[in-house]
Amino acid sequence: LPQILDDLEPLNMCTFYEALGHMVSAIPDKPDLVVAGLMQRPNYGWQRILELGQASLENLQGDDAMTQLCTIIRLNERLASSAGIAAIDQISRIYNDALNLYQLYSKCIHTL
C-alpha cells in the first residue's frame, strides 16, 4: 500500500481511500481493524505534525503542515463516507485534535 500511495497525488489518494472504504464496508468481520490498518500511515503523519505543533505553533502555520493536515482530514472523510460505521473509531481518534486545530487556525485567521 505505501508504494501505491507514494505515486498518487492528494486528490487521487482521496479517491483511492474512498474506494478502499467501499471494500471495507463489505467486510463482515472486524472491518474497524482493517480501517485501523489502512489509516496507520496517515495517522502517523497526523501525529508527527501535531507533535511538531506542540514544540512550536509556528510549525502548524507552515504551508506544508497545513496541506498535509488538510489531506489527512480529507482522507478520513472519504474513507468514513464510504466505509460507514466501520470508521467510527478512526474518526473518534482524530476528532478532538481536529477541533483544536480548527480553533487554532480560526484564531490565526481572526488576527490577520
Order of alpha helices (4+ residues) and beta strands (2+ residues): alpha-alpha-alpha-alpha-alpha-alpha
